[in-house]
């Protein structure tokens, strides 16, 4: 099972949650999750006993975020289409054109490298590794989301072509 499928499963992403997550507010506010999580872990010694409640609150925000916005009236925004493309990748992988998979492999490798860099930086409390890893993660995730838009648009065009015949 791929990471995307595992994440969807453990975040309990049913049809209603996916539709709500397609709200651009959900996508853009989700960008706060990584920096807040990194800040929490970075300042773990300062937080002391409060580290755990703050960490639990952040994990709660990660779970609640896709659920706390209403379904969007339109899905023509970049953010909405990134979510819809991710759904296609997870649940209808056969609809994803083959030319996307090499790029997705590169993005996955970058996400692994930057995650390791960020985690090592947090573990050793080393600012440059933490920041470079975090910036790399945000950029790689943005590249991933942009690829999901491309996948959605291609699948949407293909579906429209199939319905015309």
Secondary structure, DSSP 8 states (H G I E B T S, - for coil): --HHHHHHHHTT--HHHHHHHTSHHHHHHHHHHHHHHHHHHHTHHHHTTHHHHHHHHHHHHHHHHTTSS---S---SHHHHHHHHHHHHHH-GGGS-GGGHHHHHHHHHHHHHHHHHHHHHHHHT-HHHHHHHHHHHHHHHHHHHHHHHHHHHHHHHHHHHHHH-
